[in-house]
Amino acid sequence: MATILTFPKRPERQDTDAALDAGPAHVGHPLTRKGQSSAPWAPLVESMARHRRDELEVGWLKENAELLGILNSTGHSRCDGGEAALAHLRPFVETAPRRLQFFPQYYRFILSICLDYEDLTGGATDTGSQLAHWIATRGLVCGELSDLQRAEAQHLLARRAVLLPDPGGQQAGLRSRLRRFASDTAGFAIPDRRRAYELTHVVFYLTDYGRRCAALPDTATQSLIHVGLWAYLDCDWDLVAEVCIALRYLGQPPPPLWEAALQRSLGAYRLLATPVVGADDYHAFFVGHWWRAVAAQGQAGQGAFADLTGWRGGPLSVRASQAAGLLAPLSLWLLQGGSARVDDALAHITTTMGQTAAAHLAETKHSSDHFARFWHHFCRQGEATAKAHVITARGQKHLHDERPRRSMQKGHPKGSP
């Protein structure tokens, strides 16, 4: 993970509570001494804020922004003891104006953390509003080349009623482009994780995380289903969870088989009281709990991270057992001339990977009524030259096997070289 500055790493902060917590960090119950929160997710906040990465790492900004975003979007508030639970992040929020001045390239992370902190603590500070106005007046959003990043920035600013000037109707054009992107149903049947996560985030921003109707076309739902099918095929529960959340934000019920698999997957994560080295499975763990809270629709005891009663805080790495997905073997088989018939694919997987893998492919097929349309695009039969068109300098299109007739040119009779 990139480091913003290579300052010497600060020594681990010690406090009385940490000294009193002599037991293993992965068992027992969170301490509830005076000044501490009884919220089950409070120790998780402490681990992410103090023990996983240094505040000068981009990864620290990303991970803490994601955690607070999930807590805020799933209805946690100061009623849950938010201010005490988030006490470890208050020093960051208090120094955020200086951080933003020095690191404007990370303005979306910094602003997101401050806004969610304020919402979760009932307005403990007014830093978020000040930062939002500073970002708008400095024109940082105008420096974004990505439509998705512009949409995220506008969504964050709008949370404090900061609207960017739009003399040319560019924001309407942005929304139109995002809707067109989300409507590429055939394109989303082809595995591309970067585009898949962009699709789910388009839904998150346009729906304000399920708080409003986005008026997205039905094709956006179809695109999400296509992504969900190949993600389910590959046992990518991180992406399946995001797809199911996005579908629910659009008011569409996800396939029951997908959500049943997500519920089972939550039992596969292990929280280890060890320093994180490189990448781990924290994001899938986060998103899985986010999905559960959204699917529970406010049921008691089903909020995000509601069952983390055994985690005490401290160093944290997250690991999960990895199931063997079918995306790579199926793609290789199709690339090398495999049939577009699902039955042939089932036979191939049975022969090469066994009955369990074949059963998973069959389960994927039966999980959605949209599978046939998905499979048609997923197989990508034929070659890139088939029925291709040649576009001339004048913009005229001709099939590749048709030769445009030569016209009479000055000084060159028809048929001459």
C-alpha positions as CSV (number, residue, x, y, z in Angstrom):
1,M,0.0,0.0,0.0
2,A,1.4,3.4,-0.9
3,T,2.7,5.6,1.8
4,I,2.0,9.3,1.6
5,L,5.1,10.4,3.5
6,T,8.0,8.3,4.8
7,F,8.1,9.8,8.3
8,P,9.4,7.5,11.0
9,K,6.6,5.3,12.3
10,R,5.3,6.6,15.6
11,P,5.6,4.3,18.6
12,E,2.4,2.4,19.5
13,R,0.3,4.5,21.8
14,Q,-0.3,3.0,25.2
15,D,-3.1,3.7,27.5
16,T,-4.6,2.4,30.7
17,D,-7.3,0.4,29.0
18,A,-4.8,-1.3,26.7
19,A,-2.6,-2.2,29.7
20,L,-5.6,-3.7,31.5
21,D,-6.6,-5.8,28.6
22,A,-4.2,-8.7,29.2
23,G,-6.2,-11.4,27.5
24,P,-6.1,-12.6,23.9
25,A,-7.3,-9.9,21.5
26,H,-9.7,-12.3,19.7
27,V,-11.7,-13.6,22.6
28,G,-13.9,-12.1,25.4
29,H,-16.0,-9.0,25.3
30,P,-15.3,-5.3,24.6
31,L,-14.5,-3.4,27.7
32,T,-17.1,-0.9,28.9
33,R,-15.2,1.2,31.4
34,K,-16.1,4.9,31.9
35,G,-15.7,6.8,28.6
36,Q,-15.9,3.7,26.4
37,S,-18.7,2.6,24.1
38,S,-20.6,-0.6,24.5
39,A,-21.3,-0.6,20.7
40,P,-20.1,-4.0,19.4
41,W,-18.3,-2.3,16.5
42,A,-16.3,0.1,18.8
43,P,-13.3,-2.3,19.1
44,L,-13.3,-2.7,15.3
45,V,-13.0,1.1,14.9
46,E,-10.2,1.1,17.3
47,S,-8.3,-1.6,15.4
48,M,-8.8,0.1,12.1
49,A,-7.9,3.6,13.4
50,R,-4.8,2.7,15.5
51,H,-3.4,-0.7,14.7
52,R,-3.7,-1.8,11.1
53,R,-1.9,1.0,9.2
54,D,-0.2,4.3,9.9
55,E,-2.3,7.4,9.3
56,L,0.2,8.5,6.7
57,E,-0.7,5.5,4.4
58,V,-3.3,5.9,1.7
59,G,-4.6,2.5,2.9
60,W,-5.4,4.0,6.3
61,L,-7.6,6.6,4.7
62,K,-9.3,4.1,2.4
63,E,-10.0,1.5,5.1
64,N,-11.3,3.9,7.7
65,A,-13.5,5.8,5.1
66,E,-15.0,2.4,4.1
67,L,-15.8,1.4,7.7
68,L,-17.4,4.7,8.6
69,G,-19.3,4.8,5.4
70,I,-20.8,1.3,6.2
71,L,-21.7,2.3,9.7
72,N,-23.3,5.5,8.6
73,S,-25.3,4.1,5.6
74,T,-26.7,1.3,7.8
75,G,-28.3,3.6,10.3
76,H,-25.9,3.8,13.2
77,S,-26.0,7.0,15.1
78,R,-25.1,8.7,18.3
79,C,-27.8,6.6,19.9
80,D,-25.3,3.7,19.6
81,G,-22.7,5.6,21.6
82,G,-21.1,6.9,18.4
83,E,-19.0,9.6,19.9
84,A,-17.3,7.3,22.4
85,A,-17.0,4.5,19.8
86,L,-15.3,6.9,17.4
87,A,-13.0,8.6,20.0
88,H,-9.9,7.2,18.3
89,L,-10.8,9.1,15.1
90,R,-11.4,12.5,16.7
91,P,-7.7,13.6,16.5
92,F,-7.7,12.9,12.8
93,V,-10.9,14.9,12.3
94,E,-9.5,17.8,14.3
95,T,-6.4,17.9,12.1
96,A,-8.2,17.3,8.9
97,P,-8.1,20.9,7.6
98,R,-4.3,20.8,7.7
99,R,-4.2,17.3,6.2
100,L,-6.5,18.4,3.3
101,Q,-4.3,21.5,2.7
102,F,-1.2,19.3,2.5
103,F,-2.8,16.3,0.7
104,P,-5.5,17.8,-1.6
105,Q,-5.2,14.7,-3.9
106,Y,-6.9,12.7,-1.2
107,Y,-9.8,15.1,-0.6
108,R,-12.5,12.5,-1.2
109,F,-11.1,10.1,1.5
110,I,-10.5,12.9,4.0
111,L,-13.9,14.6,3.5
112,S,-15.8,11.2,3.6
113,I,-14.2,10.4,7.0
114,C,-15.1,13.7,8.5
115,L,-18.7,13.7,7.2
116,D,-19.4,10.2,8.5
117,Y,-17.7,11.0,11.8
118,E,-20.0,14.0,12.2
119,D,-23.1,12.1,11.2
120,L,-22.3,9.2,13.5
121,T,-21.6,11.5,16.5
122,G,-24.5,13.8,16.0
123,G,-22.5,16.8,14.8
124,A,-19.6,16.7,17.3
125,T,-17.7,19.0,14.9
126,D,-18.4,21.3,12.0
127,T,-15.2,20.3,10.1
128,G,-17.0,18.5,7.3
129,S,-18.9,21.6,6.2
130,Q,-15.8,23.8,6.2
131,L,-13.8,21.2,4.2
132,A,-16.7,20.8,1.7
133,H,-16.7,24.6,1.0
134,W,-12.9,24.7,0.7
135,I,-12.9,21.8,-1.8
136,A,-15.6,23.5,-3.9
137,T,-13.8,26.9,-3.9
138,R,-10.5,25.3,-4.8
139,G,-12.1,23.5,-7.8
140,L,-10.7,20.1,-6.8
141,V,-13.7,18.3,-8.4
142,C,-13.0,20.0,-11.8
143,G,-9.6,18.2,-11.8
144,E,-11.2,14.7,-11.9
145,L,-11.0,12.9,-15.2
146,S,-13.3,10.1,-14.1
147,D,-17.0,10.5,-14.2
148,L,-17.3,8.1,-11.2
149,Q,-14.9,10.2,-9.1
150,R,-16.8,13.4,-10.1
151,A,-20.1,11.7,-9.0
152,E,-18.6,10.6,-5.7
153,A,-17.2,14.1,-5.1
154,Q,-20.6,15.8,-5.9
155,H,-22.4,13.3,-3.6
156,L,-20.0,14.1,-0.7
157,L,-20.4,17.9,-1.2
158,A,-24.2,17.6,-1.5
159,R,-24.3,16.1,2.0
160,R,-23.4,19.6,3.3
161,A,-25.6,21.4,0.7
162,V,-22.6,22.5,-1.3
163,L,-23.5,22.5,-4.9
164,L,-21.0,23.2,-7.7
165,P,-21.9,25.9,-10.3
166,D,-23.3,24.2,-13.5
167,P,-23.6,26.9,-16.2
168,G,-23.4,24.5,-19.0
169,G,-25.6,21.7,-17.7
170,Q,-22.5,19.4,-17.2
171,Q,-24.0,17.7,-14.2
172,A,-27.0,16.6,-16.2
173,G,-24.5,15.3,-18.8
174,L,-22.6,13.4,-16.0
175,R,-25.8,11.7,-14.8
176,S,-26.7,10.8,-18.4
177,R,-23.2,9.2,-19.0
178,L,-23.4,7.3,-15.8
179,R,-26.8,5.9,-16.7
180,R,-25.5,5.0,-20.2
181,F,-22.6,3.2,-18.6
182,A,-24.8,1.3,-16.3
183,S,-27.0,0.2,-19.2
184,D,-24.3,-1.8,-21.0
185,T,-25.8,-5.1,-20.2
186,A,-23.8,-7.1,-22.7
187,G,-20.5,-5.5,-21.6
188,F,-21.2,-6.4,-17.9
189,A,-21.7,-10.1,-18.8
190,I,-17.9,-10.1,-19.5
191,P,-15.8,-10.4,-16.3
192,D,-14.1,-7.1,-15.5
193,R,-13.9,-6.4,-11.8
194,R,-12.9,-2.8,-12.1
195,R,-16.0,-2.0,-14.2
196,A,-18.1,-4.2,-12.0
197,Y,-17.2,-2.2,-8.9
198,E,-17.7,1.0,-10.8
199,L,-21.2,-0.1,-11.6
200,T,-22.1,-0.8,-8.0
201,H,-20.8,2.5,-7.0
202,V,-22.8,4.4,-9.6
203,V,-25.8,2.9,-7.9
204,F,-24.5,3.8,-4.5
205,Y,-24.0,7.5,-5.4
206,L,-27.1,8.0,-7.5
207,T,-29.3,6.5,-4.8
208,D,-27.5,8.2,-1.9
209,Y,-26.9,4.7,-0.5
210,G,-30.5,3.7,-0.8
211,R,-32.0,6.9,0.6
212,R,-33.6,8.1,-2.7
213,C,-34.9,6.8,-6.0
214,A,-32.2,7.1,-8.7
215,A,-34.6,6.6,-11.7
216,L,-32.1,4.2,-13.3
217,P,-33.3,2.3,-16.3
218,D,-34.2,-1.4,-16.0
219,T,-31.0,-2.2,-18.0
220,A,-29.0,-1.1,-15.0
221,T,-30.7,-3.9,-13.0
222,Q,-29.9,-6.3,-15.8
223,S,-26.3,-5.2,-15.8
224,L,-26.1,-5.9,-12.0
225,I,-27.6,-9.4,-12.5
226,H,-25.0,-10.1,-15.2
227,V,-22.1,-9.1,-12.9
228,G,-23.7,-11.1,-10.0
229,L,-23.8,-14.2,-12.2
230,W,-20.1,-14.3,-13.1
231,A,-19.2,-13.2,-9.5
232,Y,-21.3,-16.0,-8.1
233,L,-19.8,-18.4,-10.6
234,D,-16.4,-17.5,-9.2
235,C,-17.4,-17.5,-5.5
236,D,-16.4,-13.8,-5.3
237,W,-18.5,-13.0,-2.3
238,D,-17.1,-9.5,-2.0
239,L,-18.5,-8.6,-5.4
240,V,-21.7,-10.6,-4.9
241,A,-22.4,-8.7,-1.7
242,E,-21.9,-5.3,-3.5
243,V,-24.3,-6.4,-6.3
244,C,-26.9,-7.5,-3.8
245,I,-26.7,-4.2,-1.9
246,A,-27.0,-2.3,-5.2
247,L,-30.0,-4.3,-6.2
248,R,-31.7,-3.6,-2.9
249,Y,-31.0,0.1,-3.2
250,L,-32.8,-0.1,-6.5
251,G,-35.7,-1.8,-4.9
252,Q,-35.0,-5.1,-6.6
253,P,-34.8,-8.4,-4.6
254,P,-31.5,-10.2,-5.2
255,P,-31.7,-13.9,-6.1
256,P,-32.3,-15.9,-2.9
257,L,-29.5,-18.4,-3.7
258,W,-27.0,-15.5,-3.8
259,E,-28.0,-14.2,-0.4
260,A,-28.1,-17.6,1.1
261,A,-24.4,-18.1,0.0
262,L,-23.5,-14.7,1.4
263,Q,-25.0,-15.6,4.8
264,R,-22.9,-18.8,4.8
265,S,-19.8,-16.9,3.7
266,L,-19.9,-14.7,6.9
267,G,-19.0,-17.7,8.9
268,A,-15.7,-18.2,7.0
269,Y,-14.0,-15.0,8.2
270,R,-11.4,-15.2,10.9
271,L,-10.3,-12.1,12.8
272,L,-6.7,-12.6,13.8
273,A,-4.9,-10.5,16.4
274,T,-1.9,-10.2,14.2
275,P,-0.5,-7.2,12.3
276,V,-1.7,-7.1,8.7
277,V,0.9,-7.8,6.1
278,G,0.1,-6.9,2.5
279,A,-3.5,-7.5,1.5
280,D,-6.1,-9.5,3.5
281,D,-9.8,-10.2,3.3
282,Y,-11.0,-7.2,5.3
283,H,-13.0,-5.7,2.4
284,A,-15.0,-8.8,1.8
285,F,-15.6,-9.0,5.5
286,F,-16.8,-5.4,5.6
287,V,-19.1,-5.7,2.6
288,G,-20.5,-9.0,3.8
289,H,-21.6,-7.3,7.1
290,W,-22.9,-4.3,5.1
291,W,-25.0,-6.6,3.0
292,R,-26.4,-8.3,6.1
293,A,-27.5,-5.0,7.6
294,V,-29.1,-3.8,4.4
295,A,-30.9,-7.2,3.9
296,A,-32.1,-7.2,7.5
297,Q,-33.9,-3.8,7.0
298,G,-33.5,-2.7,10.5
299,Q,-34.2,-6.0,12.3
300,A,-32.8,-6.0,15.9
301,G,-29.4,-7.6,16.2
302,Q,-28.8,-7.7,12.5
303,G,-26.9,-4.4,12.0
304,A,-23.5,-4.2,10.5
305,F,-20.9,-5.9,12.8
306,A,-23.6,-6.5,15.4
307,D,-22.2,-9.9,16.4
308,L,-18.6,-8.8,17.0
309,T,-19.0,-9.2,20.8
310,G,-15.8,-11.2,21.0
311,W,-13.4,-8.8,19.5
312,R,-11.4,-6.6,21.9
313,G,-9.5,-4.4,19.5
314,G,-5.8,-4.2,18.9
315,P,-3.9,-5.5,15.8
316,L,-6.2,-7.0,13.2
317,S,-6.0,-9.0,10.0
318,V,-8.9,-10.8,8.4
319,R,-8.6,-14.1,6.6
320,A,-11.2,-16.3,4.9
321,S,-11.1,-19.7,3.3
322,Q,-11.0,-19.4,-0.4
323,A,-13.4,-21.5,-2.5
324,A,-12.3,-22.6,-6.0
325,G,-14.1,-20.5,-8.5
326,L,-15.1,-21.6,-12.0
327,L,-14.4,-18.3,-13.9
328,A,-10.8,-19.1,-15.0
329,P,-11.3,-22.7,-16.1
330,L,-14.6,-21.9,-17.9
331,S,-13.0,-18.9,-19.6
332,L,-10.0,-20.9,-20.8
333,W,-12.3,-23.6,-22.1
334,L,-14.4,-21.1,-24.1
335,L,-11.3,-19.3,-25.4
336,Q,-9.9,-22.5,-26.8
337,G,-13.1,-23.3,-28.7
338,G,-15.5,-24.6,-26.1
339,S,-19.2,-24.9,-27.0
340,A,-21.7,-22.2,-26.2
341,R,-24.1,-24.9,-24.8
342,V,-24.4,-24.9,-21.1
343,D,-24.8,-28.7,-21.0
344,D,-21.4,-29.0,-22.7
345,A,-19.9,-26.7,-20.2
346,L,-21.3,-28.8,-17.4
347,A,-19.9,-31.9,-18.9
348,H,-16.4,-30.3,-19.2
349,I,-16.4,-29.0,-15.6
350,T,-17.6,-32.4,-14.4
351,T,-14.7,-34.1,-16.2
352,T,-12.0,-31.7,-15.2
353,M,-13.1,-30.5,-11.8
354,G,-15.6,-33.0,-10.4
355,Q,-19.3,-33.1,-9.4
356,T,-19.1,-30.4,-6.8
357,A,-17.9,-27.8,-9.3
358,A,-20.4,-28.9,-11.8
359,A,-23.2,-28.6,-9.2
360,H,-22.0,-25.0,-8.6
361,L,-22.3,-24.2,-12.3
362,A,-25.8,-25.7,-12.4
363,E,-26.7,-23.7,-9.2
364,T,-25.5,-20.5,-10.9
365,K,-27.7,-21.3,-13.9
366,H,-30.8,-21.8,-11.8
367,S,-30.2,-18.8,-9.6
368,S,-31.6,-16.3,-12.1
369,D,-34.0,-16.2,-14.9
370,H,-31.5,-14.0,-16.7
371,F,-28.9,-16.7,-17.0
372,A,-29.6,-17.5,-20.7
373,R,-29.1,-13.9,-21.8
374,F,-26.0,-13.7,-19.6
375,W,-24.5,-16.9,-21.0
376,H,-25.0,-15.8,-24.6
377,H,-22.7,-12.7,-24.0
378,F,-20.4,-14.5,-21.6
379,C,-19.4,-17.1,-24.2
380,R,-18.1,-14.6,-26.7
381,Q,-18.4,-16.9,-29.7
382,G,-16.8,-16.1,-33.0
383,E,-14.0,-13.7,-33.9
384,A,-13.5,-10.0,-33.8
385,T,-13.4,-9.8,-37.6
386,A,-16.8,-11.5,-38.1
387,K,-19.3,-9.1,-39.6
388,A,-17.0,-6.2,-38.8
389,H,-17.4,-2.9,-40.6
390,V,-14.8,-0.8,-42.3
391,I,-15.3,2.9,-41.6
392,T,-14.0,5.1,-44.4
393,A,-12.5,8.5,-44.1
394,R,-15.9,9.9,-44.9
395,G,-17.6,7.9,-42.2
396,Q,-19.2,5.4,-44.5
397,K,-19.5,1.8,-43.2
398,H,-19.0,-1.3,-45.3
399,L,-19.0,-5.0,-44.3
400,H,-15.4,-6.2,-44.1
401,D,-16.0,-8.6,-47.1
402,E,-17.4,-5.8,-49.3
403,R,-15.2,-3.5,-51.2
404,P,-16.5,0.1,-51.5
405,R,-16.8,1.0,-55.2
406,R,-14.3,3.5,-56.4
407,S,-15.7,6.7,-57.5
408,M,-14.5,8.8,-60.4
409,Q,-11.6,10.9,-59.3
410,K,-10.1,13.8,-61.1
411,G,-7.5,12.6,-63.5
412,H,-8.2,8.9,-62.8
413,P,-10.8,7.0,-64.8
414,K,-12.8,4.4,-63.0
415,G,-10.8,1.2,-62.6
416,S,-7.4,2.9,-62.9
417,P,-4.8,2.4,-60.2
